[in-house]
């Protein structure tokens, strides 16, 4: 393990300021990558739409963007109570009549949740 001493003079303070300046943009980049409201690309929307159909979401839920008119589960269109975290939880764990899709890759669940939240508006 290496130990570094930071001098108490001007150079030490300048070093900390430089470190802070470098760390702020990096933190912002991570925040935007995790932003649940970030818009999906056209390719991501298409993949999310396809996953919605391929996994049978359209047979139970209503989502106009996916041309889905199911009536068993809640309608997603205009539903302000549905956010990304809720969709990820329901798809991963299921609840009531909603089965778990935990066998899906977590990245695919994340994309599907992002698609539903973006398309339901």
Number of C-alpha atoms within 10 A of each C-alpha: 2 3 5 5 6 11 10 8 8 8 11 13 13 11 13 12 12 11 11 12 11 11 12 10 11 11 10 11 12 10 11 11 9 10 10 16 12 11 12 15 9 9 9 15 20 14 16 24 22 13 19 21 15 10 11 12 20 21 15 17 20 21 23 15 15 20 11 19 15 16 12 12 14 13 18 19 17 12 12 10 7 17 16 19 13 13 19 21 15 18 21 19 13 15 11 7 9 14 12 15 16 15 9 13 11 13 9 14 21 19 21 24 25 24 23 23 23 18 19 18 13
